[in-house]
Amino acid sequence: MDFDLTPVFQIAGVGFIVAIMHTVLKAAGKEDVAQWMTLVGFILVLYMVAHYLGDLFTEVKRVFLFN
């Protein structure tokens, strides 16, 4: 069985970049921009997860022949 871990690393990468940018912006005194950037990162990850869930449901329908 072949597992593709690319989505996990993509989501982790987005989280890592957002965390670093949030820390840098907060240290620079731009708390409001840091909060907005964190919110945008969260929405991006939600979009990615929704896309992968759609793929999962399509695959389940294909496996169980619910076309």
Secondary structure, DSSP 8 states (H G I E B T S, - for coil): -----HHHHHHHHHHHHHHHHHHHHHHTT-HHHHHHHHHHHHHHHHHHHHHHHHHHHHHHHHHTT--
